Amino acid sequence: MEMMEYSKKEEVIDICHVTAYSGTTCVFRDFSLKVEGGCSTAILGPNGSGKTTLMKLLSRDLYPVAEPESYVRIFGLERWNVWELRTRLGIVSHDLQHGYLAGARGINVILSGIYASIDIWQHQQFTIGDMQKAESVMERLGIGALKDRAFGAMSTGQQRRFLLGRALINDPDALLLDEPTTGLDLSATFHYLETLRLLMRLGKTVMLVTHHLHEIPPEIERVVLLKEGRIVSDGAKADVLTSESLSGLFDYPLQVMTVNGYYQVLPAL
């Protein structure tokens, strides 16, 4: 799997002193967060912590309040053509998964990533090279045999792999993933995580937004804890994912366990 070279120290995202609303609710006030290239990061928080709003800020589905010295920069730029942005930042979200009609063919889901569209349309043109890239991505993700299957006839795990392929067809520098294993069984969950681990080992920067501790692969070393629109902890995974910090994050007494680089929690005795 060939990867595009880019500066590992380049900031993938730089959010500075941002105020952002969801409807009439102020979710972020004076919120700041940076993620550099090469620093795969998990952003962990309970429901209502601001994870969805953060995803929308980064996908350009939501814009912050215009204030002096406040900005959201992605790869150093505040203004992007959304279609061009998708070639550098691949996004996989629940909204995206729900956007596809049941009849969309698997290969068309992959190809739609070239134009950052939902399914493909008659006016869109695809070259032989585009088709070859789509075939290659599907083979690498183990979904080549499903290229003609309808999206609605796939399992949730298969749909997630096609959406990941959609994000990868442009060979983006970074991936932004929203709770990628929600709804998957154990086998599908760990197959998906193994794919993410390979992508990180090959140089992709992964930003994982989740409230599931088991979704954080061993290769992710930085964890940000988000609660009520504020960052309450940010640092090395081993320092942040402690029983004390997670008990405070979820307002419930928890005990953290680690096995082979994965973290899990149990109710504290």
DOLUM-627845 format. One line per 8 residues: number of its first residue (from 1); their letters; for each residue z, x, y of C-alpha. Coordinates in steps of 0.05 Angstrom, whole numbers. Example, Ala and Ser with C-alpha at 12.3 -4.5 7.8 and 13.67 -1.06 7.14 Angstrom:
% residues 2
1) as) 156,246,-90 ~ 143,273,-21
***
This chain:
% residues 269
1) memmeysk) 0,0,0 ~ -25,37,62 ~ 15,31,126 ~ -4,40,199 ~ 31,99,233 ~ 70,85,296 ~ 128,116,334 ~ 192,105,296
9) keevidic) 231,110,362 ~ 190,57,397 ~ 232,-6,410 ~ 206,-63,369 ~ 247,-112,408 ~ 287,-103,473 ~ 324,-165,497 ~ 361,-153,562
17) hvtaysgt) 411,-199,598 ~ 376,-261,574 ~ 397,-333,585 ~ 362,-383,539 ~ 368,-457,525 ~ 353,-501,466 ~ 340,-568,499 ~ 397,-577,547
25) tcvfrdfs) 445,-531,509 ~ 455,-460,534 ~ 451,-417,471 ~ 449,-347,502 ~ 480,-323,566 ~ 473,-250,586 ~ 449,-234,516 ~ 421,-164,499
33) lkveggcs) 395,-134,435 ~ 350,-75,418 ~ 318,-55,351 ~ 280,10,346 ~ 222,23,300 ~ 246,48,233 ~ 314,16,241 ~ 311,-44,194
41) tailgpng) 364,-93,217 ~ 398,-155,190 ~ 422,-207,241 ~ 476,-247,206 ~ 510,-310,232 ~ 534,-379,213 ~ 496,-443,230 ~ 498,-454,305
49) sgkttlmk) 504,-380,322 ~ 437,-376,357 ~ 393,-349,301 ~ 339,-402,309 ~ 336,-392,384 ~ 330,-317,373 ~ 271,-328,326 ~ 237,-372,377
57) llsrdlyp) 246,-321,432 ~ 214,-267,390 ~ 157,-312,365 ~ 143,-334,437 ~ 156,-407,420 ~ 212,-405,472 ~ 220,-367,538 ~ 285,-346,572
65) vaepesyv) 307,-368,641 ~ 272,-325,694 ~ 326,-281,724 ~ 327,-212,757 ~ 334,-155,707 ~ 327,-204,649 ~ 270,-196,600 ~ 246,-199,528
73) rifglerw) 201,-141,510 ~ 166,-133,443 ~ 136,-64,431 ~ 150,-49,504 ~ 112,-108,534 ~ 138,-172,565 ~ 71,-208,564 ~ 29,-213,501
81) nvwelrtr) -31,-249,477 ~ 3,-284,419 ~ -56,-271,373 ~ -52,-196,388 ~ 23,-195,379 ~ 15,-222,308 ~ -24,-159,289 ~ 39,-118,304
89) lgivshdl) 96,-166,288 ~ 90,-207,224 ~ 133,-270,224 ~ 155,-312,165 ~ 196,-373,184 ~ 215,-442,158 ~ 174,-475,213 ~ 113,-437,190
97) qhgylaga) 123,-458,118 ~ 130,-531,138 ~ 67,-527,181 ~ 18,-520,124 ~ -13,-582,94 ~ -4,-591,19 ~ -78,-582,6 ~ -86,-514,39
105) rginvils) -115,-464,-11 ~ -75,-401,-25 ~ -128,-352,-2 ~ -136,-392,63 ~ -62,-385,77 ~ -71,-309,73 ~ -134,-309,115 ~ -102,-353,169
113) giyasidi) -59,-294,188 ~ -119,-259,218 ~ -123,-312,272 ~ -48,-329,271 ~ -68,-401,257 ~ -42,-454,209 ~ -96,-456,154 ~ -167,-436,172
121) wqhqqfti) -218,-474,213 ~ -294,-480,214 ~ -303,-440,278 ~ -265,-380,249 ~ -308,-324,220 ~ -285,-278,164 ~ -320,-214,143 ~ -328,-186,74
129) gdmqkaes) -274,-136,95 ~ -227,-193,112 ~ -237,-224,44 ~ -225,-157,10 ~ -160,-148,49 ~ -137,-217,30 ~ -152,-204,-44 ~ -116,-137,-40
137) vmerlgig) -54,-167,-8 ~ -51,-222,-60 ~ -56,-172,-117 ~ -1,-129,-88 ~ 45,-190,-82 ~ 28,-214,-152 ~ -4,-279,-129 ~ -78,-264,-141
145) alkdrafg) -83,-316,-196 ~ -60,-370,-148 ~ -112,-359,-94 ~ -145,-427,-106 ~ -81,-466,-117 ~ -61,-518,-65 ~ -1,-497,-23 ~ 35,-562,-41
153) amstgqqr) 26,-548,-115 ~ 62,-481,-110 ~ 135,-467,-122 ~ 177,-449,-61 ~ 177,-376,-83 ~ 101,-375,-89 ~ 95,-406,-20 ~ 140,-353,9
161) rfllgral) 98,-298,-22 ~ 35,-327,8 ~ 68,-331,76 ~ 90,-259,69 ~ 18,-241,51 ~ -5,-279,113 ~ 41,-235,155 ~ 18,-171,119
169) indpdall) -58,-180,124 ~ -58,-150,194 ~ -16,-91,170 ~ 38,-103,224 ~ 87,-49,245 ~ 146,-96,236 ~ 166,-160,200 ~ 211,-215,226
177) ldepttgl) 239,-257,169 ~ 279,-321,175 ~ 325,-332,114 ~ 268,-313,67 ~ 302,-331,0 ~ 331,-399,18 ~ 313,-449,-36 ~ 291,-395,-86
185) dlsatfhy) 321,-388,-155 ~ 353,-322,-175 ~ 291,-293,-207 ~ 247,-310,-147 ~ 300,-286,-98 ~ 305,-216,-128 ~ 230,-210,-138 ~ 222,-225,-64
193) letlrllm) 276,-176,-44 ~ 244,-122,-87 ~ 180,-132,-48 ~ 217,-125,19 ~ 251,-62,-7 ~ 183,-31,-24 ~ 156,-49,45 ~ 215,-15,79
201) rlgktvml) 209,47,35 ~ 135,50,55 ~ 152,49,129 ~ 156,-23,152 ~ 212,-42,200 ~ 244,-107,176 ~ 286,-153,219 ~ 321,-203,175
209) vthhlhei) 354,-264,207 ~ 401,-299,158 ~ 469,-328,140 ~ 463,-305,68 ~ 496,-239,52 ~ 457,-230,-13 ~ 391,-229,26 ~ 408,-161,57
217) ppeiervv) 373,-107,15 ~ 405,-38,6 ~ 352,-6,51 ~ 378,-44,112 ~ 431,0,144 ~ 445,-36,210 ~ 477,-105,214 ~ 488,-148,276
225) llkegriv) 538,-205,272 ~ 521,-265,316 ~ 569,-321,332 ~ 564,-376,385 ~ 508,-339,420 ~ 545,-273,425 ~ 541,-207,387 ~ 611,-198,358
233) sdgakadv) 596,-135,318 ~ 537,-86,313 ~ 533,-22,273 ~ 526,11,205 ~ 527,-39,148 ~ 588,-10,114 ~ 628,-14,179 ~ 606,-84,197
241) ltseslsg) 606,-121,131 ~ 681,-120,119 ~ 726,-175,93 ~ 760,-179,161 ~ 697,-183,203 ~ 663,-235,159 ~ 726,-277,154 ~ 725,-280,230
249) lfdyplqv) 650,-293,233 ~ 653,-353,186 ~ 723,-376,203 ~ 743,-374,131 ~ 783,-322,91 ~ 732,-280,53 ~ 732,-219,9 ~ 672,-173,8
257) mtvngyyq) 645,-141,-55 ~ 590,-88,-62 ~ 547,-74,-124 ~ 488,-26,-124 ~ 480,-30,-49 ~ 482,-106,-46 ~ 538,-144,-13 ~ 569,-210,-33
265) vlpal) 630,-251,-12 ~ 683,-291,-49 ~ 739,-334,-23 ~ 798,-288,-8 ~ 856,-297,-56
***
